[in-house]
Amino acid sequence: MYRVLGGDRKEYGPVSVEEVRRWLAEGRLNGQSLVKPDGEADWRVLSSFSEITQTEMPGGPPPVIGAVPFSSLESGVLSRQPELEIGRCLARSGALLRDNFGLLAGATALVWLCSLTEFVPRLGGLLSLVYRIFAGALYGGLYWIYLKRIRGEVASINDLFAGFESNLGQLVLAGFISWLLSGLGLLFCVLPGVYLMVAWVFAVPLVADKRLEFWSAMELSRKIVTRIWFPMFGLLLIAFVPTVVASLVIWVKSIATGLQMTQTFLSTGIPTVTRMTEQARQVQGTLFPLMLMAKFVLLLNLPFAVGAMMYAYEDLVCARTARTP
């Protein structure tokens, strides 16, 4: 029999070795979780118990594909009644950011800096595409840092690049394909795009944390989120409200500028190439400061919003509540 120190820093047990293994398979524990045999005084990491750890432990080294059996993970997660407490996720994210501000703000700032490639003169389009391709790996490392701190584990800025050391292909595919398909949904019909953006919110975290291949992670994320889609949408909307407002300002300004250009063209006849080029430059000059402002708002917003997302992930995927470790 064993006692386990849960992610909420509460002690659970005594429980059998089979129960510890089940919690491990469901992602409630990992190799760095603290465990001690019933009756002993000293806590040790779970990976040091050979009688329990007959397979590679999740949670220590960088992610590798297949570390968590997908069938047991899916059945364990979907068998539970989903509960998403929006206020609790937001409150815990604020406390996490307060206690780990340097690490979390620094990690998100590095990811944010990579997103500025679109503003590089001449090469902005190409560099933006490269960033979008590798965004899954970057955000996978960022989510990994948050999850480690949420679970009371040691994390460092080096964990941001864990996705580039292993499992790179699956993280790239999860990030890029979910972005591409949801973007196409937004382009051709807004509602399917919004649904997919929310439904796939846990795709990259599942690859980084549970080491799933990309399509399994996308499908599991969709199945989890669909059951509580509207609360999840509400959480994301509230967590990202500064970024949403900044984006709406740009959208409204873009429409207004486009209508003004159209009116000018209609009133002055067929535009020449020179006039069209000049108008394009004026539009770019008008929108560029707003786009920079939106990026700056995202920089300030991202650390808190990611924390809220990761607490929702813990509650829905790993069931880290006061009742279980």
C-alpha positions in Angstrom: 0.0 0.0 0.0 1.2 3.5 -0.8 0.4 7.1 0.0 0.5 9.7 -2.8 1.0 13.5 -2.7 -1.5 14.9 -5.2 -1.2 17.9 -7.4 -3.1 19.9 -4.9 -0.4 19.1 -2.3 -2.8 16.9 -0.3 -2.0 13.4 0.8 -4.1 10.4 -0.5 -4.1 6.8 0.5 -3.3 4.2 1.5 -3.9 2.9 -2.1 -2.9 -0.3 -3.8 -0.2 -0.6 -6.4 -2.9 -1.2 -9.0 -4.6 2.0 -8.1 -1.4 3.9 -8.4 -0.8 2.4 -11.8 -4.3 3.3 -12.9 -3.8 7.0 -11.8 -0.5 6.9 -13.7 -2.2 5.6 -16.9 -4.9 8.3 -16.6 -2.3 11.0 -16.3 -3.2 11.9 -12.7 0.4 11.0 -11.7 3.7 11.1 -13.5 7.3 10.1 -12.9 7.9 13.1 -10.7 4.9 12.6 -8.4 5.8 12.0 -4.7 4.9 8.6 -3.3 5.9 6.7 -0.1 5.0 3.2 1.1 2.4 3.3 3.8 4.0 3.6 7.2 7.3 5.2 6.0 8.3 8.8 6.5 10.2 9.8 3.4 8.6 10.8 0.1 10.3 9.6 -3.1 9.5 10.3 -6.8 7.3 7.7 -8.4 9.9 6.7 -11.0 12.1 5.3 -8.2 9.6 2.5 -7.4 10.4 -0.3 -9.7 7.5 -2.4 -8.5 5.2 0.3 -9.9 7.1 1.7 -12.8 7.3 -1.2 -15.2 7.1 1.2 -18.2 8.6 4.6 -19.0 7.2 7.4 -16.7 5.4 10.4 -18.2 6.4 13.7 -16.8 10.2 13.7 -16.5 12.1 13.8 -19.9 11.0 15.6 -23.0 7.9 14.1 -24.6 8.1 11.0 -26.7 5.3 9.4 -28.8 3.3 6.6 -27.2 4.3 7.1 -23.5 0.6 6.9 -22.4 -1.6 4.2 -23.9 -4.3 6.0 -25.9 -7.1 3.6 -25.3 -6.7 3.7 -21.5 -6.4 7.5 -21.5 -9.4 8.0 -23.7 -11.6 5.7 -21.8 -10.5 7.1 -18.5 -11.1 10.7 -19.5 -14.4 10.2 -21.3 -15.8 8.0 -18.5 -15.8 11.0 -16.1 -18.5 13.6 -16.0 -16.8 16.8 -17.3 -16.8 19.7 -15.0 -15.4 23.1 -15.9 -15.5 25.9 -13.3 -14.6 29.1 -15.2 -14.1 31.3 -12.2 -11.8 28.7 -10.5 -9.7 28.3 -13.6 -9.2 32.1 -13.8 -8.5 32.5 -10.1 -5.9 29.7 -10.1 -4.3 31.1 -13.2 -3.8 34.5 -11.5 -2.3 32.8 -8.4 0.0 30.7 -10.6 1.2 33.8 -12.5 1.8 35.7 -9.3 4.0 32.9 -7.9 5.9 32.2 -11.1 5.8 35.5 -12.9 9.4 35.6 -14.1 9.4 32.1 -15.6 5.9 32.2 -17.2 6.1 35.8 -18.5 9.6 35.1 -19.9 8.5 31.9 -21.6 5.4 33.5 -23.2 7.4 36.6 -24.2 9.8 34.3 -26.2 6.9 32.7 -28.0 5.4 36.1 -28.6 8.7 37.4 -30.1 8.6 34.6 -32.6 5.2 35.7 -33.8 6.5 39.1 -34.8 8.2 37.6 -37.9 5.3 38.9 -40.0 6.5 42.4 -39.5 10.0 41.7 -40.9 10.3 43.8 -44.1 10.3 41.8 -47.4 10.6 38.4 -45.6 7.5 38.8 -43.4 5.3 36.5 -45.4 7.8 33.7 -45.6 9.0 34.0 -41.9 5.4 34.1 -40.8 4.7 30.8 -42.5 7.7 29.2 -40.9 6.6 30.4 -37.5 3.1 29.0 -38.1 4.5 25.7 -39.1 6.6 25.4 -35.9 4.1 27.1 -33.6 2.8 23.8 -32.3 6.3 22.9 -31.0 6.7 26.3 -29.4 3.4 26.2 -27.7 3.8 22.6 -26.8 6.9 23.6 -24.8 5.0 26.6 -23.3 2.1 24.4 -22.2 4.7 21.9 -20.8 6.1 24.6 -18.5 2.7 25.6 -17.2 1.7 22.0 -16.5 4.9 21.3 -14.6 4.4 24.3 -12.4 0.7 23.5 -11.9 1.7 20.0 -10.8 4.3 21.3 -8.4 7.3 20.2 -10.5 10.5 22.1 -11.2 10.4 23.9 -14.6 12.9 26.1 -16.4 13.0 28.2 -19.6 14.8 25.3 -21.3 11.5 23.3 -21.2 10.2 25.7 -23.8 12.3 23.9 -26.4 11.4 20.3 -25.2 9.2 19.9 -28.3 12.2 20.4 -30.6 14.2 17.7 -28.9 11.7 15.0 -29.4 8.1 14.5 -30.8 8.7 17.5 -33.1 6.8 16.1 -36.0 3.6 15.4 -34.0 3.6 18.8 -32.3 4.1 20.5 -35.7 1.3 18.5 -37.3 -1.1 19.1 -34.3 -0.5 22.8 -34.3 -0.4 23.4 -38.0 -3.3 21.2 -39.1 -5.7 22.4 -36.4 -4.8 26.0 -37.3 -5.2 25.4 -41.0 -8.6 23.5 -40.8 -10.1 25.9 -38.3 -8.9 28.8 -40.4 -10.6 27.4 -43.5 -13.7 26.9 -41.4 -13.6 30.6 -40.5 -13.0 31.6 -44.1 -15.9 29.7 -45.7 -18.4 29.6 -42.8 -17.6 31.3 -39.5 -19.4 29.0 -37.1 -17.6 25.7 -38.0 -14.3 27.6 -37.7 -15.2 28.9 -34.2 -16.3 25.4 -33.2 -13.1 23.8 -34.3 -10.8 26.4 -32.8 -12.4 25.7 -29.4 -12.8 22.0 -29.8 -9.1 21.5 -30.7 -7.8 23.7 -27.9 -6.3 20.7 -26.1 -4.7 19.1 -29.2 -1.2 20.4 -28.7 -1.2 20.0 -24.9 -2.3 16.3 -25.3 0.7 15.7 -27.7 3.1 17.5 -25.4 1.8 16.0 -22.1 0.4 12.6 -23.1 2.6 12.0 -26.1 -0.2 11.2 -28.5 0.1 11.3 -32.2 -1.5 14.4 -33.7 -4.8 13.1 -35.0 -5.5 11.1 -31.9 -4.9 14.2 -29.9 -7.1 16.3 -32.1 -9.9 13.8 -31.9 -9.6 13.3 -28.1 -9.6 17.1 -27.6 -12.7 17.4 -29.7 -14.5 14.7 -27.8 -13.6 16.2 -24.5 -14.4 19.8 -25.3 -17.7 19.1 -27.3 -19.3 17.9 -24.0 -18.7 21.3 -22.4 -18.2 23.4 -25.6 -20.1 26.5 -24.4 -18.4 26.8 -21.0 -15.0 26.2 -22.7 -15.8 29.0 -25.2 -16.8 31.2 -22.3 -13.5 30.5 -20.5 -11.5 31.4 -23.6 -13.5 34.5 -24.3 -13.1 35.8 -20.8 -9.4 34.8 -20.6 -8.5 36.4 -23.9 -10.9 39.4 -23.7 -8.2 42.1 -24.1 -6.9 40.4 -27.2 -10.4 39.9 -28.5 -11.2 43.6 -28.1 -8.0 44.6 -29.8 -8.7 42.3 -32.7 -12.3 43.7 -33.1 -10.9 47.2 -33.2 -8.6 46.2 -36.1 -11.5 44.4 -37.8 -13.8 47.4 -37.6 -11.1 49.7 -38.8 -10.2 47.5 -41.7 -13.8 47.4 -42.9 -14.1 51.2 -42.5 -10.9 51.8 -44.5 -12.0 49.3 -47.2 -15.3 51.0 -47.6 -13.6 54.4 -47.8 -11.3 53.2 -50.5 -14.2 51.7 -52.5 -16.1 55.0 -52.2 -13.1 56.9 -53.4 -12.6 54.7 -56.4 -16.2 54.9 -57.4 -16.3 58.7 -57.2 -13.1 59.2 -59.2 -13.5 56.5 -61.9 -11.3 53.6 -62.8 -8.2 53.7 -60.5 -4.7 53.5 -62.0 -2.0 51.2 -60.8 -0.2 54.1 -59.2 -3.3 55.2 -57.3 -4.1 51.7 -56.1 -0.5 51.3 -54.9 -0.7 54.6 -53.0 -4.0 53.6 -51.5 -2.6 50.3 -50.4 0.3 52.1 -48.6 -2.2 54.4 -46.9 -4.2 51.5 -45.6 -1.1 49.7 -44.4 0.1 52.9 -42.7 -3.3 53.2 -41.0 -3.6 49.6 -39.8 0.1 48.9 -38.9 0.0 50.8 -35.6 -3.2 49.0 -34.6 -1.7 45.6 -35.5 1.3 46.4 -33.3 -1.0 47.4 -30.5 -2.9 44.1 -30.8 0.4 42.2 -30.6 1.4 44.2 -27.5 -2.0 43.4 -25.9 -1.5 39.7 -26.6 1.9 39.9 -24.9 0.3 41.2 -21.7 -2.7 38.8 -22.0 -1.1 35.5 -22.9 0.5 34.5 -19.6 -2.8 34.7 -17.7 -4.9 33.2 -20.6 -2.6 30.2 -21.0 -2.7 29.5 -17.3 -6.5 29.4 -17.4 -6.4 27.0 -20.3 -4.0 24.7 -18.6 -6.0 24.5 -15.4 -9.0 23.6 -17.5 -6.9 20.9 -19.2 -5.9 19.5 -15.8 -9.5 19.5 -14.6 -10.9 17.9 -17.7 -8.1 15.5 -18.8 -6.2 14.7 -15.6 -9.1 15.2 -13.1 -6.8 17.1 -10.7 -9.4 18.1 -8.1 -9.5 18.0 -4.4 -10.9 14.5 -4.6 -8.2 12.9 -6.6 -4.4 13.5 -7.0 
